[in-house]
Amino acid sequence: MSRLNMELPGLSMRNPIMPASGCFGFGKEYAKFYDLEKLGAIAIKAATVETRFGNPTPRVAETSSGMLNAIGLQNPGLESILANELVWLEQYEVPIIANIAGTKTEDYIEVAEKISKAKNVHAIELNISCPNVKEGGITFGTNPKIASDLTRLVKEVSSVPVYVKLSPNVTDIVEMAVAVEEAGADGLSMINTLLGMRIDIKKRRPVLANGFGGLSGPAIKPVAIRMIHQVSQAVSIPIIGMGGVSTAEDVIEFFLAGASCVAVGTANFVDPFVCPTIIEDLPRVLNELGVDHISELIGGSWK
Amino acid sequence: MILENMEICQQQPIASNVYELVLKGQELVNLASQGQFLHVKVSEGTDPLLRRPISIAKIDQDKGELTVIYRAGGRGTNMLALKQKGEVVSVLGPLGNGFSLEETSKGAIALLIGGGIGVPPLYELSLQLVKRGVKVVHVLGFAGSSDVFYEEKFMELGETYIATMDGSHGEKGTVIEIIDNKQLLFDTIYSCGPTPMLKAIETAFPDKKGFLSLEERMGCGIGACFACVCHVKDDPTKTAYKKICTDGPVFAIGEVEL
């Protein structure tokens, strides 16, 4: 497995594969299928200060090779995550990335300060790009000044490195990436979901109760590849790549675009074994490509 | 709960756009119980991407077969309907908590109320209740005569009434009207069908012990994605929730908001 290990700020990973936040709960469901220690890391579901129920149902809708979701950051709240979910995850020797979200700056700071002190949290993923939450998310994630200010404040209180999860729903993602790098971000996660919509032609109404949702799955992979390709040439911090990853070949493509590890999202819903399957399959693809260590591929399409 | 490739032993239309599909695969069959569901991948590729939740209609552990009944209409279920005997489909299951049999004792009467494509899970439930010595009464609602299926199979197990909205088969009216008109006597209720029907049952029989099987659009089917949640009744904070895929799909009457 030494061909796959990866060292990123805060994250010492046995392989570069992690489930993406929001697509893996807090790990309990997938632990019924396989040993979570097979994973390089786990990005847990977003934590907010308060308990959140999220948006009304229906919250998911299918699209061609993708899905729309408008879950709305449902989670049991910071205190419960600290006391229950993270404590449960301590039984596994795997670094945890805590995704944090909020509706105002103070929320982010409170969650970041407290959750970063949990002993198995090795990094924070600053979720400034959730497209489904009306009163937040978008504002932070689409304005470089607001995003960099928030990054700076969270960096001040966090005990662990901070990765900023960028929204693809912007005109210039490079501008956003550079802004948060200058504000001290240790890494980037990209991309979050693309804002999308479906309409029921019989009811003449949006399929999702929320109207809009975030598009994920193989349908968005080319957008993710393009954005990582652009951003990785403009910044010097590492990128956790995500967006439609479902095979070992996809992982290679993300590395060649400029990612240093990869998160698997929607594919977990289709095949609960997708993460360990990709990990087991990666050496085969490396052999086919004549590559000794996967890190040799980072940015290989433009270097 | 496992992921298994199951072979299609039989696929046939049994009503208008309704198909009966028999799947073979011993391991998953051994784990299944009444009221649980399967998450079926209908294509090899990524379009459509998500699995389809389909309730289990019959479990035959001796033959290693599961029967599911589904309505074709959407893109995914239409693709499933084209699959032939001998083809293999990826199945995740059995999922969810099904109907508990313990709540109705031997000799008691269970009223099973089904609506449309909510009827199938009641069949295995009825088989199991009868096996326990429970008397079963079925009231099954459909839109019209072309939508009716499994009438004779249910009749073999107990008293069976069919309600159709247009009166083209059985009695005209809703399932609740049939129960009222026939003055049916029962100890427990088990139901699966459209939410308005479940609501009407809850309103009509608030004091009866009963169980309702819910439906909602699902992502993962295993509790990880939080797509299919519902509110818990009597929760002023509106933050408590149940996941339909893993806490349900069967809930006690009055447990969750419909």
Interface residues (C-beta under 8 A of the other chain):
Chain A: G22 C23 F24 G25 K28 E29 Y30 K32 F33 K45 T51 R52 F53 G54 T57 P58 R59 V60 A61 E62 S64 S65 G66 M67 N69 I71 Q74 G217 P218 S246 T266 N268 F269 V270 D271 P272 F273
Chain B: M1 L3 K41 G45 T46 D47 P48 L49 L50 R51 G76 S90 L92 E216 R217 M218 G219 C220 G221 I222 G223 A224 C225 F226 A227 C228 V229 C230 H231 T237 K238 T239 Y241 T246
